[in-house]
Amino acid sequence: MAATRAGVTGRYLAAVRDDTGQPTAYLPPCGKRYPGATRRPLRWPGPGSALTGAPPDTRTPSRLLPGWHTLRRSVPSGGAFHPNEIYLAWAGSPDLAAGVYHYDPPHHCLELLRPGSPAARLDRLLGVAAAPRHALLLTHRPWKNTSKYGAFGYRLGIVDSGVLLAQLLTSPVDATPRLDLDPALAGELLGLDAELEATYAAIEFPAYADVPGTPLASGGPPPATGLDHDRLGHDAAHPSAVALHRARYDRPADADPPSADRLPADGGPARRLPADRLPVGPAAGRALDLPPARPLDLVAAAARRASAANLGPGLTAGQVADILACAAGRASSPALAALARQPLYPEIWCLARAVDGIPADAYRYQPHHHRLVPTGPPGAADDAAAYPHRVDRRMVTRGATLYLVHAGSRPVDQLSPASFHRLHLLAGVALHLAGLAATATGAASRALGGLTADAVAARLGLPDGASPLTQLLVGTPAPRPGALAAHLTEGNPHG
């Protein structure tokens, strides 16, 4: 079975490599709503909040489609499609009745899907709890960006899911992430079809109010709207992406959920090589000890984070040190630190081009020693094929590029679907931590999901079997010539 599932992953990645076409037009993202549900408005927390940036009376016109007005969001997303939904299983409190709710970001409100206590259902999904608890349930709409990104959209959407998970875990709330969920039990609780929307994580946190005894109402939620484009995307999706998704989420309804935060046993854990056994380049004797990492306020950084349309020079070794340490899990949240200890958490490589205090070279970051070890082949030069877009080639020379790399005991295309999903989810966590850290240090950043893996691997001097997953360009803030600065906006090609 493990070999068969690994074959599913390999066929999907082959389809991504072969899918070089660019769409002539694509569907705009549609938000999900439950029109028949009771709606509970929430207080607007202000611009740059953890989930949304501004109320609907401050809409910003998109530069992408004429007349398309959308809501600013502080959570980044590939192509600004935001393929995730958030549900709340609430135990009850004086200001909000117990039940299962859906969060509607554009209107910043909760939609009541099922009244009553969700405790029994959460016990089945997450394991029996000794104390009352609430839970956020995070779902992924895998076909929301298909019309724009083709086969690659599925991989990009998983990274997006990790970004949202990291954003939520920057909160100081005492939260515990749970990544191993039975898809059937989660779908039963939320009334979802995993083919169009699958639950990938839960965040549980303690409930301090009395829990009502009324059980959760039977039956599912009211009918939802906003999934028509998802269905069209599913019909147009590459068969290998659909097969990979089904291999990850098709499980018997009576299956026992795996232990919390451990890899499923079907493919075995993909162990990373110890840091002192990873191959390095001929300059390994010139390891560079970085300045001590400073504590960073990621919550405040989330209010200011935006995707850079241009980068300037002037990045310092201290800023790079802070960003690397944060991306590797040295963050203020214990939950984020726990995710960084996951077996599939990616390695971090850095390609320094113009950083004060760091010679231009390719490096592997050693988080336990907080140092950079040179890995680049001597005389190596950037391959233009690695950056096919003109804006990318201009920006990469301004500071440094961080690469999240899978360097496990098996190559990416041999991972089980569950491990492949976990790997990219954690890559999204690390990517977002790096972006927030860049903002907190006064730097600017831009994430790039698409890359030419072979060209990047050669430039970094990666060991055989290691694969770059995604990247973050980092430099200093700089205006884009000939254009106004653009905030992160759903539908904004520069956000």
DOMARBA-197944 format. One record per residue (C-alpha): residue in one letter; x, y, z. Coordinates in steps of 0.05 Angstrom, whole numbers. Example, Ala and Ser with C-alpha at 12.3 -4.5 7.8 and 13.67 -1.06 7.14 Angstrom:
2
['A', [246, -90, 156]]
['S', [273, -21, 143]]
END
This chain:
495
['M', [0, 0, 0]]
['A', [56, 48, 17]]
['A', [88, 39, -51]]
['T', [22, 51, -86]]
['R', [10, 115, -48]]
['A', [80, 139, -62]]
['G', [66, 128, -135]]
['V', [6, 174, -129]]
['T', [52, 229, -103]]
['G', [103, 218, -157]]
['R', [51, 221, -212]]
['Y', [24, 286, -184]]
['L', [93, 319, -182]]
['A', [107, 296, -252]]
['A', [42, 330, -274]]
['V', [63, 394, -239]]
['R', [130, 394, -276]]
['D', [96, 382, -343]]
['D', [41, 434, -333]]
['T', [73, 496, -364]]
['G', [10, 528, -394]]
['Q', [-15, 595, -370]]
['P', [-91, 607, -366]]
['T', [-120, 661, -409]]
['A', [-174, 675, -358]]
['Y', [-193, 648, -290]]
['L', [-249, 650, -240]]
['P', [-246, 700, -183]]
['P', [-249, 669, -113]]
['C', [-318, 663, -82]]
['G', [-330, 665, -7]]
['K', [-370, 610, 27]]
['R', [-434, 629, 63]]
['Y', [-493, 594, 97]]
['P', [-553, 640, 80]]
['G', [-601, 600, 123]]
['A', [-558, 605, 186]]
['T', [-566, 652, 245]]
['R', [-511, 704, 239]]
['R', [-473, 733, 298]]
['P', [-435, 798, 281]]
['L', [-366, 805, 313]]
['R', [-331, 868, 335]]
['W', [-282, 892, 283]]
['P', [-212, 886, 315]]
['G', [-182, 937, 268]]
['P', [-135, 936, 208]]
['G', [-83, 881, 207]]
['S', [-121, 834, 253]]
['A', [-105, 760, 254]]
['L', [-155, 743, 200]]
['T', [-182, 804, 165]]
['G', [-155, 873, 154]]
['A', [-212, 922, 149]]
['P', [-289, 924, 148]]
['P', [-326, 922, 83]]
['D', [-336, 998, 80]]
['T', [-262, 1005, 64]]
['R', [-260, 960, 3]]
['T', [-201, 968, -44]]
['P', [-210, 960, -119]]
['S', [-171, 903, -148]]
['R', [-120, 915, -203]]
['L', [-134, 845, -230]]
['L', [-205, 847, -254]]
['P', [-243, 911, -271]]
['G', [-297, 926, -221]]
['W', [-277, 870, -174]]
['H', [-279, 900, -104]]
['T', [-253, 856, -48]]
['L', [-234, 858, 25]]
['R', [-164, 870, 50]]
['R', [-136, 812, 88]]
['S', [-74, 808, 132]]
['V', [-65, 733, 118]]
['P', [-24, 722, 54]]
['S', [-46, 673, 2]]
['G', [-19, 649, -65]]
['G', [-55, 689, -117]]
['A', [-98, 718, -61]]
['F', [-148, 661, -69]]
['H', [-151, 644, 6]]
['P', [-171, 571, -2]]
['N', [-185, 560, 72]]
['E', [-246, 563, 117]]
['I', [-250, 567, 193]]
['Y', [-302, 534, 237]]
['L', [-312, 542, 312]]
['A', [-335, 486, 358]]
['W', [-355, 527, 418]]
['A', [-369, 497, 486]]
['G', [-411, 556, 508]]
['S', [-400, 622, 545]]
['P', [-443, 679, 571]]
['D', [-435, 718, 507]]
['L', [-440, 662, 456]]
['A', [-484, 600, 457]]
['A', [-454, 531, 449]]
['G', [-452, 504, 379]]
['V', [-414, 496, 314]]
['Y', [-402, 560, 275]]
['H', [-373, 580, 208]]
['Y', [-331, 644, 204]]
['D', [-351, 690, 146]]
['P', [-289, 735, 135]]
['P', [-318, 787, 88]]
['H', [-375, 803, 137]]
['H', [-334, 786, 199]]
['C', [-389, 745, 232]]
['L', [-403, 675, 256]]
['E', [-457, 632, 224]]
['L', [-490, 582, 270]]
['L', [-491, 514, 236]]
['R', [-511, 468, 293]]
['P', [-533, 490, 363]]
['G', [-515, 451, 426]]
['S', [-452, 426, 459]]
['P', [-399, 397, 411]]
['A', [-362, 363, 469]]
['A', [-381, 291, 450]]
['R', [-363, 302, 377]]
['L', [-297, 334, 395]]
['D', [-281, 275, 441]]
['R', [-290, 228, 382]]
['L', [-248, 272, 336]]
['L', [-193, 295, 382]]
['G', [-194, 244, 439]]
['V', [-229, 249, 506]]
['A', [-212, 313, 544]]
['A', [-208, 319, 619]]
['A', [-231, 392, 618]]
['P', [-279, 433, 575]]
['R', [-250, 459, 511]]
['H', [-265, 498, 448]]
['A', [-234, 483, 380]]
['L', [-221, 519, 315]]
['L', [-227, 472, 256]]
['L', [-188, 491, 194]]
['T', [-209, 467, 125]]
['H', [-179, 469, 56]]
['R', [-217, 481, -9]]
['P', [-166, 448, -56]]
['W', [-196, 468, -123]]
['K', [-209, 542, -110]]
['N', [-148, 565, -150]]
['T', [-147, 510, -203]]
['S', [-167, 556, -260]]
['K', [-106, 600, -247]]
['Y', [-52, 551, -225]]
['G', [-71, 484, -255]]
['A', [-39, 424, -223]]
['F', [8, 467, -182]]
['G', [-52, 498, -147]]
['Y', [-63, 437, -104]]
['R', [8, 440, -76]]
['L', [4, 516, -67]]
['G', [-62, 509, -30]]
['I', [-31, 463, 22]]
['V', [24, 514, 35]]
['D', [-30, 567, 42]]
['S', [-63, 523, 95]]
['G', [2, 522, 135]]
['V', [5, 598, 130]]
['L', [-64, 605, 161]]
['L', [-46, 555, 215]]
['A', [16, 595, 233]]
['Q', [-23, 660, 233]]
['L', [-74, 634, 283]]
['L', [-20, 604, 328]]
['T', [15, 671, 336]]
['S', [-41, 689, 385]]
['P', [-22, 688, 458]]
['V', [-82, 642, 473]]
['D', [-63, 575, 505]]
['A', [-74, 534, 442]]
['T', [-55, 464, 420]]
['P', [-52, 446, 345]]
['R', [-76, 378, 324]]
['L', [-57, 355, 255]]
['D', [-79, 282, 254]]
['L', [-154, 282, 244]]
['D', [-201, 229, 218]]
['P', [-230, 262, 155]]
['A', [-295, 224, 162]]
['L', [-307, 247, 234]]
['A', [-288, 318, 217]]
['G', [-334, 318, 156]]
['E', [-391, 290, 198]]
['L', [-383, 345, 250]]
['L', [-381, 401, 199]]
['G', [-425, 371, 145]]
['L', [-370, 373, 92]]
['D', [-355, 334, 29]]
['A', [-280, 322, 33]]
['E', [-276, 321, -43]]
['L', [-290, 396, -43]]
['E', [-269, 417, 27]]
['A', [-227, 376, 74]]
['T', [-208, 388, 147]]
['Y', [-133, 389, 157]]
['A', [-122, 415, 228]]
['A', [-155, 434, 293]]
['I', [-133, 483, 346]]
['E', [-161, 468, 414]]
['F', [-160, 516, 473]]
['P', [-190, 513, 543]]
['A', [-261, 534, 558]]
['Y', [-269, 573, 623]]
['A', [-345, 580, 626]]
['D', [-396, 528, 647]]
['V', [-410, 479, 592]]
['P', [-484, 467, 575]]
['G', [-510, 396, 575]]
['T', [-552, 402, 513]]
['P', [-521, 356, 460]]
['L', [-505, 380, 391]]
['A', [-565, 383, 346]]
['S', [-572, 324, 299]]
['G', [-570, 334, 224]]
['G', [-522, 375, 183]]
['P', [-515, 450, 173]]
['P', [-560, 490, 126]]
['P', [-541, 491, 52]]
['A', [-480, 532, 34]]
['T', [-466, 579, -25]]
['G', [-401, 599, -57]]
['L', [-375, 531, -79]]
['D', [-396, 533, -152]]
['H', [-326, 554, -174]]
['D', [-296, 499, -131]]
['R', [-338, 447, -168]]
['L', [-316, 474, -235]]
['G', [-244, 473, -210]]
['H', [-252, 401, -188]]
['D', [-279, 381, -256]]
['A', [-220, 415, -290]]
['A', [-166, 392, -241]]
['H', [-111, 346, -265]]
['P', [-130, 274, -250]]
['S', [-65, 264, -211]]
['A', [-84, 321, -163]]
['V', [-153, 291, -152]]
['A', [-121, 222, -140]]
['L', [-71, 251, -90]]
['H', [-127, 287, -53]]
['R', [-169, 224, -49]]
['A', [-110, 182, -26]]
['R', [-100, 232, 31]]
['Y', [-172, 241, 53]]
['D', [-210, 178, 34]]
['R', [-211, 138, 99]]
['P', [-264, 92, 129]]
['A', [-313, 127, 175]]
['D', [-299, 78, 231]]
['A', [-223, 85, 229]]
['D', [-190, 105, 294]]
['P', [-156, 173, 289]]
['P', [-80, 171, 294]]
['S', [-45, 195, 356]]
['A', [-41, 270, 361]]
['D', [14, 304, 322]]
['R', [47, 240, 296]]
['L', [55, 218, 225]]
['P', [6, 165, 200]]
['A', [37, 96, 200]]
['D', [19, 81, 127]]
['G', [83, 109, 97]]
['G', [127, 112, 158]]
['P', [160, 176, 182]]
['A', [207, 211, 134]]
['R', [265, 224, 181]]
['R', [310, 283, 169]]
['L', [384, 270, 169]]
['P', [420, 297, 231]]
['A', [448, 366, 219]]
['D', [520, 343, 225]]
['R', [511, 289, 171]]
['L', [482, 333, 116]]
['P', [532, 342, 59]]
['V', [561, 411, 52]]
['G', [604, 446, 1]]
['P', [680, 454, 1]]
['A', [676, 517, 42]]
['A', [648, 482, 103]]
['G', [706, 505, 146]]
['R', [681, 576, 142]]
['A', [618, 567, 183]]
['L', [589, 635, 203]]
['D', [563, 645, 273]]
['L', [503, 692, 270]]
['P', [486, 748, 318]]
['P', [441, 726, 376]]
['A', [368, 723, 356]]
['R', [323, 775, 388]]
['P', [251, 762, 412]]
['L', [201, 787, 360]]
['D', [130, 811, 367]]
['L', [95, 770, 313]]
['V', [25, 794, 333]]
['A', [45, 866, 319]]
['A', [81, 844, 256]]
['A', [17, 813, 229]]
['A', [-16, 881, 230]]
['R', [38, 910, 184]]
['R', [57, 851, 140]]
['A', [49, 861, 65]]
['S', [78, 827, 4]]
['A', [133, 870, -25]]
['A', [127, 893, -98]]
['N', [200, 915, -96]]
['L', [260, 906, -51]]
['G', [319, 950, -35]]
['P', [390, 937, -10]]
['G', [413, 946, 62]]
['L', [394, 880, 94]]
['T', [437, 863, 155]]
['A', [463, 799, 186]]
['G', [423, 814, 249]]
['Q', [358, 816, 210]]
['V', [375, 751, 174]]
['A', [393, 719, 240]]
['D', [326, 738, 271]]
['I', [286, 714, 210]]
['L', [322, 648, 206]]
['A', [313, 633, 280]]
['C', [239, 650, 278]]
['A', [227, 608, 216]]
['A', [262, 549, 250]]
['G', [213, 552, 308]]
['R', [244, 600, 357]]
['A', [179, 639, 362]]
['S', [139, 667, 420]]
['S', [84, 615, 415]]
['P', [96, 546, 448]]
['A', [48, 517, 396]]
['L', [91, 542, 339]]
['A', [153, 515, 372]]
['A', [118, 447, 378]]
['L', [103, 447, 303]]
['A', [177, 461, 288]]
['R', [194, 396, 324]]
['Q', [151, 355, 276]]
['P', [192, 303, 238]]
['L', [175, 334, 170]]
['Y', [189, 406, 188]]
['P', [232, 433, 130]]
['E', [305, 450, 133]]
['I', [324, 523, 117]]
['W', [376, 544, 66]]
['C', [396, 616, 53]]
['L', [424, 647, -10]]
['A', [457, 713, 11]]
['R', [469, 762, -45]]
['A', [473, 831, -13]]
['V', [473, 825, 63]]
['D', [516, 868, 107]]
['G', [559, 821, 149]]
['I', [546, 757, 109]]
['P', [590, 740, 48]]
['A', [551, 726, -16]]
['D', [542, 651, -18]]
['A', [493, 594, -8]]
['Y', [486, 569, 64]]
['R', [450, 517, 105]]
['Y', [422, 543, 170]]
['Q', [438, 502, 232]]
['P', [384, 523, 282]]
['H', [414, 488, 343]]
['H', [481, 524, 333]]
['H', [449, 587, 302]]
['R', [500, 590, 247]]
['L', [506, 586, 172]]
['V', [548, 533, 138]]
['P', [568, 549, 65]]
['T', [543, 497, 15]]
['G', [546, 532, -52]]
['P', [591, 501, -106]]
['P', [652, 545, -120]]
['G', [640, 596, -175]]
['A', [566, 580, -179]]
['A', [521, 632, -211]]
['D', [446, 641, -211]]
['D', [408, 604, -265]]
['A', [360, 651, -299]]
['A', [312, 591, -307]]
['A', [302, 591, -232]]
['Y', [268, 659, -236]]
['P', [227, 662, -299]]
['H', [193, 727, -282]]
['R', [227, 794, -292]]
['V', [204, 821, -225]]
['D', [234, 760, -190]]
['R', [302, 769, -224]]
['R', [304, 842, -204]]
['M', [286, 830, -131]]
['V', [331, 770, -117]]
['T', [394, 813, -121]]
['R', [372, 861, -66]]
['G', [383, 819, -3]]
['A', [375, 745, 11]]
['T', [329, 688, -8]]
['L', [306, 637, 43]]
['Y', [291, 567, 17]]
['L', [251, 515, 54]]
['V', [280, 448, 36]]
['H', [258, 376, 45]]
['A', [321, 336, 63]]
['G', [289, 273, 91]]
['S', [309, 201, 82]]
['R', [262, 195, 22]]
['P', [253, 244, -36]]
['V', [189, 284, -40]]
['D', [161, 243, -98]]
['Q', [167, 179, -55]]
['L', [129, 206, 4]]
['S', [60, 179, 22]]
['P', [2, 227, 8]]
['A', [-5, 240, 82]]
['S', [69, 256, 90]]
['F', [69, 299, 27]]
['H', [10, 339, 55]]
['R', [43, 346, 124]]
['L', [109, 369, 93]]
['H', [77, 425, 53]]
['L', [32, 445, 111]]
['L', [93, 454, 155]]
['A', [130, 490, 99]]
['G', [73, 540, 100]]
['V', [82, 549, 175]]
['A', [157, 563, 167]]
['L', [145, 609, 107]]
['H', [95, 652, 145]]
['L', [140, 655, 207]]
['A', [196, 680, 163]]
['G', [151, 733, 131]]
['L', [126, 757, 199]]
['A', [197, 759, 226]]
['A', [220, 799, 167]]
['T', [165, 851, 181]]
['A', [183, 852, 255]]
['T', [256, 867, 239]]
['G', [238, 924, 191]]
['A', [253, 883, 129]]
['A', [207, 870, 69]]
['S', [192, 802, 39]]
['R', [157, 768, -18]]
['A', [140, 694, -20]]
['L', [147, 657, -87]]
['G', [113, 590, -91]]
['G', [137, 572, -161]]
['L', [210, 554, -171]]
['T', [253, 510, -216]]
['A', [274, 458, -165]]
['D', [334, 430, -204]]
['A', [365, 498, -217]]
['V', [355, 520, -144]]
['A', [382, 454, -117]]
['A', [445, 461, -159]]
['R', [456, 533, -137]]
['L', [448, 516, -64]]
['G', [490, 453, -68]]
['L', [435, 410, -39]]
['P', [450, 336, -25]]
['D', [420, 283, -71]]
['G', [346, 273, -56]]
['A', [336, 341, -24]]
['S', [284, 386, -56]]
['P', [269, 460, -48]]
['L', [195, 470, -32]]
['T', [183, 545, -32]]
['Q', [222, 610, -21]]
['L', [219, 679, 9]]
['L', [256, 739, -20]]
['V', [279, 787, 35]]
['G', [307, 857, 29]]
['T', [291, 926, 54]]
['P', [226, 963, 38]]
['A', [228, 1000, -28]]
['P', [174, 1032, -71]]
['R', [159, 999, -137]]
['P', [179, 1045, -194]]
['G', [120, 1074, -230]]
['A', [66, 1046, -184]]
['L', [34, 1063, -118]]
['A', [48, 1018, -59]]
['A', [-5, 963, -55]]
['H', [-31, 933, 9]]
['L', [-45, 858, 13]]
['T', [-113, 852, -21]]
['E', [-153, 792, -42]]
['G', [-149, 793, -118]]
['N', [-88, 838, -120]]
['P', [-32, 809, -163]]
['H', [20, 848, -123]]
['G', [-6, 824, -55]]
END
